[in-house]
């Protein structure tokens, strides 16, 4: 790993701007898995020299978002399906538990806030923005699990979300059709909490919601391999 990957560039520097620009395109799917990052072309698009672009790509490599291949150069890394599977399986269990334990402590104001966020997610569906949708999705679920009285479970939930960010798993980039289902399931979950449903019912609904997203992605990944 190079020194450039370990030293954060100054805010506003050309290297920082190149890093932000490339990472944003990776996040929104413009630069998909396997996309070749041609330094000269990116530098021209950003109106900078190749040097800050190279520094930015080295930094992204250190974060696992970019890989270097012999005779090819820098390419956008794909999602590690195994890591995603294990992370989502774990998150479905711990977030389901956290949501269920948190439910009795969720106030009417919390419900209203979560419903407003879900409406924003619904507004995203017609002109779909997977990055914004994913960000709102975390906001929504945070409202529901943040009151969990068990700090150990809550810590595991936060670690799970952090791990998803690390492996760049905005599932909705790959299965945008899952987004509409997700919004509908959010409303069902809110209604369960509002009606004081029992803990087991809420936990099962929250777990199934997370598991459905995992299943949608795995089906997509399998279809992609078969069609390759």
Secondary structure, DSSP 8 states (H G I E B T S, - for coil): --HHHHS---TTSHHHHHHHHHHHHHHTTSS-TT-B--HHHHHHHHTS-HHHHHHHHHHHHHTTSEEEETTTEEEE----HHHHHHHHHHHHHHHHHHHHHHHTT--HHHHHHHHHHHHHHHHTTTT--HHHHHHHHHHHHHHHHTT-S-HHHHHHHHHHHHHHHHTT--GGGT-THHHHHHHHHHHHHHHHHHTT--HHHHHHHHHHHHHHHHHHHHHHHHHHHHH-
